[in-house]
């Protein structure tokens, strides 16, 4: 057994938690179809994950907690709110944003509105190229 000093342990936990949270969002971005019940289960799963983390580690606040919660809540946005949300949340990848538009709103909005939102995502991505 090798003893790890508490500051080092905390740094390792922080990186593991951050990676796990980023992986959760990436997983949600790979969803092909999502019902209202599925969205609720995403939130429930994440809350269970947080409860287990709080028992395992004393790190507070949980790194990237808001990153995951904000993404899950975006599934509930309306078409008009989604456009503003996309412009305000540049921390998500193009793929993650595109999935929100296609999966969340895809069945509720017409093709023209979807194209408008996808164009907003493309405009955000353009300066990066």
Phi, psi and omega in degrees: 000139177241126179281130177255126179300147183306315179299322179290318178301317179296321178295317178298315178299317181300316180293319179296317180294316179300316179296318179298317180293319177296322179292323176300313180297319178297321177296317177297327180286346178266000180296135180267335183206141182213122177269174176299322178295322178296321178295319178296322178293326176301313180296316180297316178300317181293321178296320177296318177302315180296319179298318179293321178298319181296333176281330183278329187218157178264007183291123177219138354287161179292125181299134177063019177301314181295328179301314180287313182300318180296320180294316179297317181294334179296337177298340183263359184287153174274172181304313182294319180291329183296320181299315177295319181299317180301317181291330183274339187245078181278358180285347179266149181287164177302318180298316180295319179291318180299320179297319178302317181292312185289319185273313184288308186261348186309322181271348185258343184241161179278172185297322181296316180294320179296317179298323178297316179292320178294327176293323177297321177295317180297322179296323179291320183286332186303314180300335181289334185286000000 
